[in-house]
Each structure stands twice: as structure tokens, then as C-alpha cells.
Amino acid sequence: MKKKQIGKLLSMVIAAAALLTACADKEADGGAEDRKKETVVVGVWQAEDAELKGNVKVESSKNGFTGDGYITGMQEDGDGCLFIVEIAETGFYDLNFVSASEGGHKENFIKVDGTDAGTIVNEEEEFSDTLIRRVYLETGTHEIEVVKSWGWISIDSLVVKESEELGQDIYEVSAELADKNADECAKRLFSYLCDIYGKDFLSGQYCDGGQYGHENACIWKTANNKYPAVLGLDFIEYSPSRTARGSSGNATEYAKEFWENGGIVTFCWHWNVPEKYLTGTWYSGFYKEHTNIDLDAIMNGEDEEGMELLISDMDVIAEQLKILRDAGVPVLWRPLHEAAGGWFWWGNCEPESYIKLYQTMYERFTNEHQLHNLIWIWNGQDKDWYPGDEYVDIIGEDIYPGERVYTSQIERYMKALDYTDVRKMIVLSENGCLFDPDLAIRDGAMWGFFATWGGEFVSANKNLNVYSETYTEESMLKKVYGHEHVITLDELPDLKTYPIRE
């Protein structure tokens, strides 16, 4: 028998064995209807049999492959491979790309029938599993494509398995806040968020001009007089290295106004680095390339002045949060966001240093400044950067999939579920285009809220309150804001009297 025939036979045997095992387990269990669906392999497709694109080629020098070889050569844009997959029954499937890194951390895109389905991450130089979970596939033929992003990976095969069922218990989160001395206003808001989690989505929009600012005006005009339930604001202009150059902010006042008008407020902070560490454009001092700050040195005690400067900056922002506290305004507080991406200075370090900074801020705000009106959203975007359950109320993911990509982003939702063994609410703390609520409900990606970023994601011209369809078409915006499971400002309850869940 030829080597290629042996490889194909081996693939069929693997799939058949997995199927028999799953069936046997199910029979032994008595076929209970309430158990999770067994993970069943429905097919194995060898990479060397896929349609190869660009510089991709078949090799067989690396150990551990199955079939007749594996593919490599993903080095240039346009390189990749396309699998043609037959699905017998409509449902949810996990796509396992058995693959290996050709040196260090690598990320590459997966498309299903031309639509982005997620990203596979390779770090091991031996063939191992890289999963895209819970992809909805209807009966018939599907194109599953690996598209070069970073490139430099080897792919042995694609194994398609049935996904495990998602239980409703993943949405059953505790209403107890990390801050044991949380203010009543924070408890009421968090109780409401927990009550609707898994059932409805809160609509949200970042808008520097407050409730009546440019982005919200565009949405109101386009979405049949609907305002988002959540207003996103930024403390960027309160950073001392910006105020020293004349910057000033109105975010605190906008937050108070929106809360008084019945809305919910979330804040991030594009923390402009302290003056000492600015090396580039001053107003871009939150990006690492415009700074020379060494957070590792600060957090391990080598740069004591640096720690003092960071604490001083924190204290400035704490004063703004105190204004909101004293006004009875709860804040969905999302500091030090997107750290794992490495583009901000607070992520240009070892994860341990970031975690220490996050914990330092939590302790100082909570204990030193008595800011008990905060609900803490951690948005580090990688498990290695997680600061601990006792510092986190909500997990946020920021996702920018491109233009008019209305998928539920279930793969990122599933990734966030794995950050901790303790169930936490998961939100879409930033997004570019909107997702289709019907797809999110179907897939189980029940984001607690979404918060579309401002600017071009809503309108290209700040001088005209005209909605732009570049990222989300008008028809989809209207669908989202009119959906029975999307809550807008006018549909919020009175959060000042909402019952506190015990």
C-alpha cells in the first residue's frame, strides 16, 4: 500500500474510532437527554489535499504528521490553504487545525465560507491542537480557509468535531462585587446587569460629547429616536501630561448628566504616560512607541520615582471618580485595557508587572480613596494577564473584525470563558461593527453589553450628524436598536431604586 493511501486510511480510522467511543459512552450513560452532547469527530481533512495558495507547499521532514505530509511556507500575504468540508447535519462544530509554530507565537486567520470565524494561535513547535470553537455549519459543502496573518506555521490536518452544548449555567453569575464595601448604587446596577445577563444585550456607544454628542446624535437620527443604554467615556484628557499642555475634559460632567437621565456609564482611560517618560508625540503618550517607560523596572522596585509618578496620576483620576461617587453615580470602570496587545505602555512589559499595576490601582482606589462606586471590568484580553477573581467583576473583550462583519464573535466569547474557573459576566467592551443579535442568541454569545467605539465606526464627519454605513449598514443598526433583546436607554428600569440581589 502506498504511503498516501496509508495516511488517508489512518485519518479514517481516527475519525471512526472517535465516533465509536462517543457512541459507546452515550449508550453506557443510558442516553440521558439532559447531558451535554458528546464530542464526536465527523471528519479529518489532510492539509496536503487542500487547495494551496501562494507560496504554500507540502513537506514531510517534520516529525509527527499524519497522512502524506504537511503544508508549510505561509510567509507572504495571500499565502494559505482552503479545505472543502462536507457537513451531514446542521449544527455547531469545533474546527481543530492540527498545526505547529515555525518559531515563537504566531496568529493566523480562519474564514468559513468567506466570513471571519476567528484566529488560531500557535506557540508549540510540535504538532498540536488549535481550535476554533462553536462554528455554526448547515448541511452541505463549506469552504474553510486558513489565511496568513503572521504566517510561519505548519498545518497537518483539519479535524471537525461536534461542539459540546452550552449550558445555561454559564450565564448564572454572582451579583456579589469584588469590593465588599461596594456602594448601594453599584450593587443596584450590578444586580440589574446580572438579572438580564444571558437574556438581553445592553446597547452602548462611546461618545466623547456625552449623551447628545456626535455619535449618539447619528444613532438617534438613524435608529428611530433610540439612544444607547450605556455611554462610553474616556479620562484621557485628565492625564497630567496632557493637562500640562492645556487639555481639559468634560467626561465627568457628561457621566453625571447621563446617569441623571437614566443611563449607565462606562469609563476607560487612555493613560498618557507621566511627563518624564514622554519621548514622542505628547498626545499619543499612551502608545508604547511614544514613551520610554519601563514598567517592569517600576513594579519590581528598580524605579521608585516611576512608581510615585504612576500613583500621582492615579490620584488625579481618583478625584474625578470621587465626584461621581459623591453624586451617587456607579461606574463600569475599565482601566489598563487591551494590555496583552502590547501597543499601550502598560502592556509593554511582562504580564506579572501589568498584574501588579492593576492590583495596585484596585487597592489604592478601593482602600485609599474609598471609591466604592466602581464595578471593575478587566480587559487584558489574555489569560496570562488575568489579575485574579478578587479584582474582577466583569470580563471585557474588544473586537474589531472589519467592515460589516455581523457574526456573534462566539470564539472570543468562548476564549473569555476560559480566563477563570469562576463564572464572570462577559461583555463586548469595545467593538467596531455591530453584531447581529439573532446570530449571537443562536450561538450563545450573550454579551452583557456592547460599546461601539466612536469616530469612523459611526460617522466619518464630525461636522455633520450623518450616519456612516462603512462598518455597520443602516439596516443592521436599525435591526440592532429595534431588537426585542437589545435594551436601549428608554427601556432601562429606574436603577436608583432597582432591588439589590442578595
N, C-alpha and C positions, 0 to 999 in steps of 0.2 A: 504493500500500500504506500502511495506517495505521501511525503511529509505534509503537503497541503491538505490532503484528504484526512490524514490523522488529526490535524489541528481542528478541522471542521467537525469531525466526529467527536473530539474531546469537548468542544463547545456544546454540542447537542447533549452529550452525556451529563455535563454540569447542569444544564438547564433542566433536564429530565429528573435528575437526582433531587434537585431543589424542590421541584414540583411534587414528587412522590413524598418527600419528607414533610412538606407542608400539609399535604392531604392526610398523611398518617397522623400527624399531630392533631389535625382538626377532628378526625374520626375518634381519636382517643379522648378528646375533650367532650365528646357527646354532641358536638355541633351546636353549642350554646349560642343563641342569637346575639347576646349582649357582649360577646368577647370581641377583641379587636381582630380585624382581618389579618390572616397570616401573610407574611411577606413571601410572595411567590414569584420566582423568576419566570418571565414569559418569553424571554428570548435573549440570545447572545449574538452580537454582530461584530465580526472581526474588523479591526481598523484597516487592515491591508486590502479588504474587499470594498471599502468605502470609496466614494469619489474624492480623489485627492486634488487639492487646489494649490496653485503657486509652486513653491519650492518643496512641498511635502513629498517624501519618498519613503519606500519600505526598506527597513533594515532588519537584521537578525543577530547582531553582535551582542546585544544586551541580554543579560540573564533574566529569566522569569517570565518571558512572554508565552502566550498560547497561540495556537494557530500557526500560520506560515511566517509570522514575523510581527513587527510593529511599525508604526509610522513615526517619522521624525522630520526635522527641517522647517519647523514653524519659526521663521526668523523675520519675515517681512510682512508688511500689511498685505492682505489678500491671501496669505497662506492659511490653510485649514483643511477640513475634511467634512464630507457630507454623508451621513448614514440614511438609508431608506429603510424605514421601520414599518412593519405591518402590525396593527393592533386589532385583536379579535373582539374585544369588548370595551365599550366606553367606560372610562373611569380615571382614577388618579394613579400615576405611575412615578416611581423613582428612576432617574437616569443615572446609572453608575458608569462613569468613564474610568476604566482601569488604566491609569496613566502614571507617569513619573516626571519629576523635575529634572532638567538637564543642568541644574546648578542654582540652588537657593530658592527663595519664594517666587512663585510665578502665578499669575492670574490670567485666565482666558475666558472669552465669552461663549455662551451657548445660545443658539437660536433654535426655536421649534416652529417649523412652518413659517420662517421668516421673521418671527417675533422674538424679542429678547426673553429668555427664560431664566437667566441667572449667570453666575460666574463660577467656574471651577478653580480651586486653589490647590496648587501642588507645592510641596516642600520636600517630600521624600524622593530620593534618587532611585529607589526601588519601586517597582510597580505596586500601586496601592489604590484603594477606592477613593474616588472623588464624586460626590453626589450632588445632583440637582433633584430636590425632593418635591413631591406632590405636584407633578405636571399633569394637567387635565388633557387627556387624549381621547378623541372619539374613535369609534370603529373605522378602520380604513388605513390608508397609507400616509405616513408622516415623514417629513424631512427634518432630521436632527443634525445641526451643524455646529462644529467647533470652529470658532473664529479667532484668529490671532489678536491678542491684546499685548501682553508681554511676550508671548511666544515661548520658545525654548522648553518644550515638553515633548515627551514620547507618549504615544497612545497605543495601548494594546487592543482594547475592545470596548464595546458599549454593552452593558448588561442592563436590561429593562426589567424592573420588578414592580409588582403591585405595591402601592403605598399602604402603610398602616392607616387605619381610620383615626381621625382626630376626635377625641372625646370632648364633650362639653366642659369637662373639668379644667381644661387649660384656661378657661375664661373665669374660673372661680378664684378670684384673688382676694386677699385680706384687705380690709379697709383700715387696718392699723398702720399709721405712718411711722417712718423711721424715727422721727423726732417724737419722743414720748411725751413731750410737753407742748405738742402742737396746739396752736390757737384753734378756737372753735370754728373760725371761718375756713381754715384749711381742712378741718375734719369734715365740715359740711360739704365742701367742694369735692373732697376725695371720696366721700360716701356716694355722692352722685355719680362720679366717674366709675366707681366700682359697680354701681347698680346697673348702669347701661352697658358696661363692657361685655362684649360678645353678642350684643343685640343691635346696637346702633353705633354710628360714627358721628363724632363731633366735627363739624366743618371748621376750618381755621385758615387764617391768612396773615402773613407778615406784611405789615403796613406801617412804615415809618411815620406817616402822618396821622396815625390813630384811626378811630372808627370812621371818620369822614375823609380819610386820606385818599390818595390817588387810586391805589389798587382796590380798596373797598368800594370806592365810587364806581369803578369799572364793573365790579361784580354786581353791585346793587342795580345798575342800569341794565345789565345783561341778563341777570338771573331773576327777573320778575320781582324786583324790590326786596331781595333777600340779602341780609348781612351774615357773614361768618359768625359762628358762636364763639370762636377763640380768636383773640387778637394777638399776633406775634410782634414783639418789640425787642429792641437791642440797646444795651447800655454802652455801646461803642463810644458815643460822643462824651461820655462821662469819664473816660480813661484819662488819668492825669497827664500823660504825654500828649494828649490831644487838646485838652482844655488849656494847657500851657501855650498852645498856638491859636487860641481863640475859639475853639469848638465849644458848643453848648448843646444840650439835649432837652427835649420836651417829653421824652418817653414816660417819665414818672407821672406827669400830669395826664397824659393820654391814657395811661393804665387806670388811674383813679376814675376818669370820666367813663371809660368803657365798663368798669365794674359797676358804677352807679347806674349805668344804662342796662344792666342785667347781663353783661357779658363775662367771659373768662379770659384771663390774661396769662400769656406765657412770655418769658424773657430768656434771651441768650445774651452773651457778652463777648463780642469780638474784642478781646482784651489787647489793647495797644500796649506793647511792651514798655516797661519803665524807661525813661529818657536815657539812662546810662547805656542801655543795650540797643538803641536805635542805630542802624548803620546805613539804611537805605531810605526810601521814601517814607516820610514820617507818618502819613495817613494810612500806610499799608503795614504798620508795625505789628500786626497780628500774624503776618506771614513770616515763616522762618527765614526766608531769603533776605528779609529786610532787617534782621536782627543778628546779634552775636551772643545771645543769652545761652548759658549752659545750665539747663535745668537739672541735669544730673549732679553737677557740682554744687548747685544751691541746695538740693534736697539731701545730699549726703554731708552737708556741713562745711564744704570747702569754700563756699562763697557766702559768708554770713551777711554781708551788706545786701546781696541779692535777695536773701530771704526777707530782710527788713523792708526792702522796696516792694516786694510782692505783697507782703502783709499790709503795707501802707496803701497800695492800690485797692486791695480787698476792702479795706476800711472805708474808702471813698464810696464804693458801690454799696456797702452795707448801709451807709447813711441814706441812700436813695430807697433801699428796701425798707428801712425803718419808717420812712414817710408813708409807704404803702401799708406797712404793719399797723401804724397808728391810725390809718384811715379804714382799717378792717378789710383790706384787700388781700386775698390769698393769691400767691404767685406760683405758677408752674415754672420752676426755676431750673434752667438747663445750662449749667456752666461747663466750660472746658470741653466743648463739643468736638466731635469728629477727630479725636486725638489719634486714633490708630492710622488715619490717613497720612499723617506726617507733614501736612502742609502748614499747620499752625505751630507756633513756637512751643506751645505746651504739649505737642505731640512729637517734637523733635528731640526725643530722649528715650531712655529705657522705660518700659511700662511701669516699673516699680516707682520711678520718680514721678510720673504722672499721677499714679495712685496716691502717693504721699501728698501731692499738691491738692488733689481733690479732697482727701480726708482732712487736710489742714484747713481748707476753706469751709468744709462742713462743720468742723469743730469750732472754728472761730465765729462763723455766722450764727450757729445754734447756741453756743455756750457763752461766748464773749459778748456778742451783740444781741442775744436773745431774740433772734429772728425766727419766731415760731409760726410765721405765716407762710413758710415755704414748703412746697411739695417738690422733692428733689428728683429731677429727670437726669439719668445718666445716659450719655450719648457718645460713649467711647468707640462703639462700632466694632469691637473685637473682644473676645472672651478674656484674653490675656491682660486687658486693660480694666477689667471689672474691679471696682474698689471694695466690694463686699456688700452683702444684703442689708447690713445695718446702716448703710449710707445711701441707699437707693429706694425710691418709691415707685418709679416708673422707668422703663427702658425705652429709649427712643432710637429710631433708625432714620437716617437721612438718605433719601434715594432720588437720584436724578437720572431716569432711564433714557432720556432723549425726548424727541418730539412725538406727541400723540401716541404714546405707549400707555394704554389703559389697563394693562394687566394688573393683577392684585398684588404682585411682588411677594407671593407666598414663600418663595425660597428665603428671602431676607427675614420674613416673619418667623419661619422655622429656625433660622440661624439664631435669632434673638431668643427664642425659647430655650436654647441650649446654653445661654450665658450663665445660668444659675439653676440649681435644682429647686429653688423656691419660686413659686409662681408669682410673676410680676406682670403688671399691665404693660402692654407693648403699644407704642404709638408711632405714627409716622411724623416725627418731629420736624422734618423738612421734606418737601417734595417739589419737583418741577412741574410736570404734568399731573393731572388728577388721575386717580384710578377709577375704574367702573365699579360702583358698589355691588352690582349684581355678580360680577366676577369674584369680588372679594368675599361675598357671602357664600358663593358656591365653593370657593377654595378653602374657606375657613380662616382667611387673613383678616381678622376682625380688629383692625387698628382702632385703638381707643379714640384717637383723633388724627386728623391730618392738618398740616400747616404749610400751605403753598408759599414758597419764597416770593419776594416781590420783584419789581422791575420787569424784565422781559418775559417772565413767566405769566404775566397778566396783561401788561401793556407796554408797547415799545416807546411810547411818547408820553412823558410826564406832564407835558403842557396841554395834552388833550385826554380827557377821560374816555378813551376809546379802547375797548377790549381787543386784545390781540389773540388770534387763533393759532399762533405759531406752535405752542406747546399743547394747548387743550382747545379743541374746537368748541364753538359756541353751543352746539347741540349737546355735547358732553357736559359742559359747565351747567347748562340748564337741567340736564338729567340728574347730575350730582346734587345740585342745590334744591331740586324738587323731589328728591327720592324720599320714600317713606321712612327709610332707615338712616337718613342723614339729617342731623339736627342743626338748625340754623338759629341765629340769635333770638328770633321771635318765638322759638319753640322751647327755649330753656325754662326750667322752673325758677321759682324765687330761691336763689342759692343762699340768701341771707337767713332763710328760715328752714332750709332743707333738713330733714331729720338725719341725725348722726347715726350711722350704723355701728352697732356695738361689735 
